[in-house]
Amino acid sequence: MTTQYPHLLWLLLRLVVLGGWTLWAVRHRSQTVIMLWAIAVGVEIGLDLPRLAPLMHVLSDLFLRLMRVIVAPLVIGSLLTSITSQRDAGGLRRIGIKTFIYFEVVTTLALLIGFAAMDLSWRVKPPHTDGAVTSRATGQQMLLAPSNKDDASSLHRVLTELVPDNVIKALYEDNLLGLAVLSILFGAALRHLPSEKRTHVVNVLETFTETIHTLTRIVMTTAPLGVAASIAYTIATSGMALVMELARVLTVLYLGAMAFIVFVLIPVVLLAHLPLRRFLNAVAEPASIAFSTTSSAAALPTAIQSMEAFGAQTTVVSFVFPLGYSFNLAGTSLYLSMALLYLARASGHPLTFRIQIEMLLVLMLTSKGVAAVPRSALIVLLTTVSILRMPEAPLFMLLSIDPFADMVRTMLNVTGNCLAVAVIDTWSKKRDHKTIDTSVAVT
């Protein structure tokens, strides 16, 4: 009887802390606080009520199904509105080309750093998952391609699925890669229509996309339940070892973010001949808002004011920021490459160089266009996993640490977009000065 006292005291202490945390969550009602509360509830249920694991598994799968049903229309609508809403004609066309080149280079570097950080972490200390990913995936092995196909056929499948032969079939088979390419082609064709014809279609597309975003926000209100259920099921079936493993993933993410700042963002500042200290002072406030609120939208007004005070032209600010919030997601790209490589390696499946290139190419496409959605990284990761035909259930392991990951992701996204504004503005001013000098010389 005496040996039970420490256990009862520890249980009582956990319940008291959880009760206080519940009151705090009810009082604050912020998404991050509620998600953290859901994690605590999941841990408690997994430790003390392991017999509820099957019920928890059902709840987490229901949430996953809700997410899957909105992914395809969300990707299609986001890509179409991102393409058709831009007004880069005339003088902005040159800025647009430079902006897209800059975005693609920086986000690709972020993807590569994410791969390198996770790969280095794995080499230093391989995790002892003991099949945790497999058990979390309902007993299915996590493969990047069907087991009866080699790497070449896997690459062939991805390339051929770029152009689906039937739109309805692509929707039915969740061929999101093909649907994304068709959306880009449709959006490009729509831009060539006369303005009076294009306006009606664009209005319908914007209404459709706004509706899907609203639906996504409604679905995401059930995310705390899905997270609590997933954590409870994971702990009940795999113990606390997996939780420690995810803590290590989070640590690697923060170290990777520091590496991206040191080896990419700061060199870009120096190469563009921007005043480093003044730029850091300009982005300090929007970056801190993004980190604390995990909302790029909340940091946008301050970011705009800060970059205009930094000296950026209003035309550049109003053009680059909206594009950046869809196409320049450095923090999200860094996280996605790490998360995808972790999920693949944790299953014990060997990753060849060809498959990793395939993953990189898919991420370069899927990481664009859904930034306006809460927990957009989950949407993108779910899309990528579907394209690569990996089991989707293990995503909930990473969803449990998503509130902490979202802080550094959002901060890097906002900081990277502020830097993009400063760099594009510098390029634009240099070109204007050259044009003026040339005209004076000719005169």
C-alpha positions in Angstrom: 0.0 0.0 0.0 2.9 2.3 0.9 4.4 1.8 -2.6 1.3 3.2 -4.1 1.6 6.6 -2.4 4.2 8.1 -4.7 2.2 7.0 -7.7 -1.0 8.5 -6.3 0.8 11.7 -5.4 2.4 12.0 -8.9 -1.1 11.4 -10.4 -2.7 14.0 -8.1 0.1 16.5 -9.0 -0.5 16.0 -12.7 -4.2 16.4 -12.4 -3.8 19.6 -10.4 -1.4 21.0 -13.0 -3.7 19.9 -15.8 -6.7 21.6 -14.1 -4.8 24.8 -13.7 -3.7 24.6 -17.3 -7.3 24.1 -18.4 -8.4 27.3 -16.6 -5.5 29.1 -18.3 -6.5 27.8 -21.7 -10.2 28.8 -21.2 -9.1 32.2 -20.1 -6.7 33.0 -22.9 -8.5 31.0 -25.7 -5.6 31.4 -28.2 -5.0 28.7 -30.7 -1.4 28.0 -29.4 -2.5 27.8 -25.8 -5.4 25.4 -26.6 -3.1 23.2 -28.7 -0.6 23.0 -25.9 -3.4 22.1 -23.5 -4.6 19.4 -25.9 -1.1 17.9 -25.9 -1.1 17.8 -22.1 -4.6 16.1 -22.0 -3.4 13.6 -24.6 -0.3 12.7 -22.5 -2.5 12.3 -19.4 -5.0 10.0 -21.1 -2.2 7.9 -22.7 -0.5 7.4 -19.3 -3.5 6.7 -17.1 -6.2 5.5 -19.5 -4.4 3.4 -22.0 -7.5 1.2 -22.6 -9.0 4.2 -24.4 -6.4 3.9 -27.1 -8.7 2.3 -29.8 -11.2 5.1 -29.3 -8.4 7.7 -29.5 -7.2 6.1 -32.7 -10.7 6.5 -34.3 -10.9 10.2 -33.3 -7.5 11.0 -34.8 -8.4 9.1 -38.0 -11.6 11.1 -38.3 -9.7 14.3 -38.1 -7.3 13.1 -40.7 -10.2 12.3 -43.0 -11.6 15.8 -42.6 -8.2 17.2 -43.5 -7.9 15.0 -46.6 -11.2 16.0 -48.0 -10.3 19.6 -48.2 -6.7 19.3 -49.4 -7.4 19.0 -53.2 -9.8 22.0 -53.4 -7.6 24.0 -51.2 -4.5 23.5 -53.3 -6.4 24.2 -56.5 -8.1 27.3 -55.2 -5.0 28.7 -53.6 -2.9 28.3 -56.7 -5.5 29.7 -59.0 -6.1 32.8 -56.9 -2.4 33.3 -56.3 -1.8 33.4 -60.1 -4.8 35.4 -61.2 -4.7 38.0 -58.4 -1.2 39.3 -59.3 -0.9 42.5 -61.3 2.7 42.3 -62.5 2.1 43.9 -65.9 4.1 46.9 -67.2 6.7 48.2 -64.9 6.1 45.5 -62.2 6.9 42.7 -64.7 10.6 43.1 -64.2 10.2 43.2 -60.4 8.0 40.1 -60.6 10.6 38.1 -62.5 13.4 39.0 -60.1 11.1 38.3 -57.1 10.2 34.8 -58.3 13.8 34.0 -58.9 14.8 35.2 -55.5 12.0 33.3 -53.8 12.8 30.0 -55.6 16.5 30.3 -54.7 16.0 31.1 -51.0 13.2 28.5 -50.4 15.3 25.8 -52.2 18.2 26.6 -49.9 15.8 26.3 -47.0 14.7 22.9 -48.2 18.3 21.8 -48.6 19.3 23.0 -45.1 16.3 21.1 -43.7 17.4 17.9 -45.4 21.0 18.4 -44.2 20.1 19.2 -40.6 17.9 16.1 -40.3 20.4 13.9 -42.1 23.3 15.1 -39.9 21.1 14.5 -36.8 20.4 11.0 -37.9 24.1 10.3 -38.5 25.2 11.6 -35.1 22.5 9.7 -33.2 20.1 7.4 -35.1 16.7 7.4 -33.2 15.4 4.2 -31.6 11.9 4.2 -32.9 11.5 0.5 -32.5 8.8 0.5 -35.2 6.9 3.3 -33.6 6.2 4.9 -36.9 5.0 1.6 -38.3 2.7 0.9 -35.3 1.4 4.5 -35.5 0.6 3.9 -39.2 -1.7 1.0 -38.4 0.9 -1.6 -39.2 1.7 -0.4 -42.7 5.3 0.2 -43.7 6.0 3.7 -44.8 7.3 3.6 -48.4 8.0 6.4 -50.8 6.8 4.2 -53.7 5.1 0.8 -54.1 7.5 -2.0 -53.0 7.5 -3.7 -56.4 8.9 -0.6 -58.2 12.4 0.6 -58.4 13.6 4.2 -58.2 13.5 4.8 -61.9 9.8 3.8 -62.1 9.1 5.9 -59.1 10.5 8.9 -60.8 8.7 8.0 -64.0 5.4 7.8 -62.1 5.9 11.3 -60.6 6.8 12.8 -64.0 3.8 11.2 -65.8 1.4 12.2 -63.1 2.3 15.8 -63.8 -0.2 15.7 -66.6 -3.3 13.6 -65.6 -5.4 12.2 -68.4 -8.6 12.8 -66.6 -9.5 15.5 -64.1 -12.2 13.5 -62.3 -9.8 10.5 -62.1 -7.1 12.8 -60.7 -9.5 14.0 -58.0 -10.5 10.4 -57.2 -7.0 9.1 -57.0 -5.7 12.2 -55.0 -3.2 13.0 -57.8 -2.5 16.4 -56.2 0.7 16.9 -58.2 -1.2 16.7 -61.5 -4.1 18.9 -60.2 -1.5 21.5 -59.1 0.1 21.6 -62.5 -3.4 21.8 -64.2 -4.3 24.7 -61.8 -1.1 26.6 -62.8 -1.8 26.1 -66.5 -5.4 27.1 -66.1 -4.5 30.2 -64.2 -1.9 31.2 -66.8 -4.4 30.7 -69.6 -7.0 32.7 -67.6 -4.6 35.7 -67.4 -4.6 35.9 -71.3 -8.4 36.4 -71.5 -9.8 39.9 -72.0 -10.3 41.6 -68.6 -14.1 41.7 -69.0 -14.3 38.0 -69.4 -11.6 37.2 -66.9 -13.2 39.2 -64.1 -16.2 37.0 -63.7 -14.2 33.8 -63.5 -11.7 35.4 -61.1 -14.5 36.5 -58.8 -15.9 33.0 -58.7 -12.5 31.5 -58.0 -11.8 34.0 -55.2 -15.2 33.2 -53.6 -14.5 29.5 -53.9 -11.1 29.8 -52.4 -12.4 32.0 -49.6 -15.0 29.4 -48.9 -12.5 26.6 -48.7 -10.3 28.7 -46.4 -13.3 29.2 -44.1 -14.0 25.5 -44.2 -10.4 24.8 -43.3 -10.6 27.1 -40.3 -13.7 25.3 -39.2 -12.1 21.9 -39.5 -9.0 23.2 -37.7 -11.2 24.1 -34.7 -11.3 20.3 -34.2 -7.5 20.1 -34.3 -7.1 20.1 -30.4 -9.3 17.0 -30.3 -7.3 15.3 -33.0 -4.0 16.2 -31.3 -5.1 15.0 -27.9 -6.4 11.7 -29.4 -3.2 11.2 -31.4 -0.9 11.8 -28.4 -3.0 9.6 -26.2 -2.9 6.7 -28.7 0.8 7.2 -29.3 1.8 7.1 -25.7 -0.6 4.2 -24.9 0.9 2.1 -27.7 4.5 3.3 -27.9 5.3 4.8 -24.5 7.1 8.1 -23.8 10.2 7.2 -26.0 8.5 8.6 -29.0 7.7 11.8 -27.2 11.4 12.2 -26.5 12.2 11.5 -30.1 9.9 14.3 -31.2 11.6 16.6 -28.8 14.8 15.9 -30.5 13.2 16.7 -33.9 12.1 20.0 -32.5 15.6 20.8 -31.3 17.0 20.0 -34.7 14.4 22.3 -36.3 15.5 25.2 -34.1 19.2 24.5 -34.9 18.4 24.3 -38.6 16.6 27.7 -38.3 19.7 29.2 -36.8 21.9 27.7 -39.6 19.5 29.2 -42.2 19.8 32.6 -40.6 23.6 32.4 -40.4 24.4 30.8 -43.7 21.6 32.3 -45.9 19.8 35.3 -44.6 22.9 37.2 -43.2 25.0 36.5 -46.3 22.1 37.8 -48.5 22.0 41.0 -46.4 25.7 41.5 -46.9 25.7 40.7 -50.6 22.9 43.2 -51.2 24.9 45.8 -49.3 22.2 46.3 -46.7 23.1 47.8 -43.3 22.9 44.7 -41.2 22.3 46.4 -37.8 19.6 48.7 -39.2 17.9 45.8 -41.0 17.9 43.7 -37.8 16.3 46.6 -35.9 13.7 46.9 -38.6 12.6 43.2 -38.5 12.9 42.8 -34.7 9.3 43.8 -34.0 7.5 41.9 -36.8 9.7 38.8 -36.1 8.8 38.8 -32.4 5.1 39.2 -33.2 5.3 36.3 -35.6 7.1 34.1 -33.1 4.7 34.9 -30.2 1.4 34.8 -32.2 2.4 32.1 -34.8 0.5 34.3 -37.3 2.1 35.9 -40.4 -1.1 37.9 -40.9 -0.7 39.4 -37.4 2.8 40.5 -38.2 2.0 41.9 -41.7 0.9 45.4 -40.7 4.0 45.9 -38.6 6.3 44.4 -41.2 4.9 46.8 -43.9 5.4 49.8 -41.6 8.9 48.6 -40.7 10.1 48.1 -44.2 8.7 51.4 -45.4 10.5 53.1 -42.5 13.6 51.1 -43.6 13.3 53.0 -46.9 11.7 50.5 -49.2 9.4 51.8 -52.0 5.7 51.5 -51.4 5.3 49.9 -54.8 7.8 47.1 -54.0 6.4 46.6 -50.5 2.8 46.2 -51.8 3.9 43.8 -54.5 6.5 41.6 -52.8 4.8 41.0 -49.5 1.6 39.4 -51.0 3.7 37.2 -53.3 6.0 36.3 -50.4 3.2 35.1 -48.2 2.4 32.5 -50.9 5.8 31.7 -52.5 8.6 32.7 -50.0 8.0 30.5 -47.0 11.5 29.8 -46.0 10.6 28.6 -42.5 7.9 26.3 -43.7 10.2 24.9 -46.4 12.9 24.2 -43.8 10.4 22.4 -41.6 8.8 20.4 -44.4 12.0 18.9 -45.7 13.0 18.0 -42.2 9.6 16.5 -41.4 9.4 14.5 -44.6 12.9 13.1 -44.2 12.2 12.2 -40.6 9.0 10.3 -41.5 10.8 8.4 -44.3 13.9 7.5 -42.3 12.0 6.6 -39.2 10.3 3.8 -41.1 13.7 2.2 -41.9 13.2 2.6 -45.6 16.5 3.3 -47.4 16.5 6.7 -49.2 18.6 6.8 -52.4 19.8 10.1 -53.9 17.2 9.8 -56.6 14.3 9.5 -54.2 15.6 12.5 -52.2 15.8 14.6 -55.4 12.2 13.5 -56.1 11.1 14.6 -52.6 12.9 17.9 -53.1 11.2 18.6 -56.5 7.7 17.7 -55.1 8.3 20.0 -52.0 9.3 22.9 -54.3 5.9 22.7 -55.9 3.7 21.8 -52.9 5.2 24.3 -50.5 3.6 27.2 -52.5 0.2 28.8 -52.2 -1.5 27.8 -48.9 0.1 30.2 -46.5 -3.2 31.8 -45.6 -4.5 28.7 -43.9 -3.9 28.0 -40.2 -1.4 25.2 -39.7 -0.6 25.4 -43.4 2.5 23.2 -43.0 0.2 20.3 -42.1 -1.7 20.8 -45.3 1.5 21.0 -47.4 3.0 17.9 -45.7 -0.3 16.0 -46.1 -0.3 16.9 -49.8 3.4 15.9 -50.3 2.9 12.6 -48.4 -0.1 11.8 -50.7 1.9 12.6 -53.8 4.7 10.3 -52.7 2.3 7.6 -51.6 3.5 7.5 -48.0 1.1 6.6 -45.1 -0.6 9.6 -43.7 -1.3 8.5 -40.1 2.3 9.2 -38.8 1.8 12.9 -39.5 0.0 13.1 -36.2 3.3 12.5 -34.4 4.6 15.7 -35.8 1.3 17.5 -35.3 1.8 17.1 -31.6 4.9 19.4 -31.7 3.5 21.7 -34.3 2.7 24.6 -32.0 6.3 24.8 -31.0 7.5 24.3 -34.6 5.0 26.9 -35.9 6.7 29.6 -33.8 10.1 29.4 -35.5 8.5 28.7 -38.9 6.4 31.8 -38.8 9.3 33.9 -37.6 11.5 32.8 -40.5 8.7 33.3 -43.0 8.1 36.9 -41.9 11.9 37.7 -41.6 12.6 36.2 -45.0 9.8 38.2 -46.6 11.1 41.4 -45.0 14.5 40.6 -46.4 13.0 39.9 -49.8 11.4 43.4 -49.8 14.7 45.0 -48.9 16.7 43.1 -51.6 14.2 43.6 -54.4 13.9 47.3 -53.5 17.7 47.6 -53.7 17.8 46.0 -57.1 15.0 48.2 -58.3 16.7 51.4 -57.2 20.0 50.4 -58.8 18.2 49.8 -62.1 16.5 53.2 -61.8 19.8 54.9 -61.1 21.4 53.2 -64.1 18.4 54.3 -66.4 18.7 57.9 -65.2 22.5 57.9 -65.7 22.1 56.5 -69.2 19.5 59.1 -70.2 21.6 61.9 -68.8 24.7 60.7 -70.8 22.6 60.5 -74.0 21.3 64.0 -73.5 
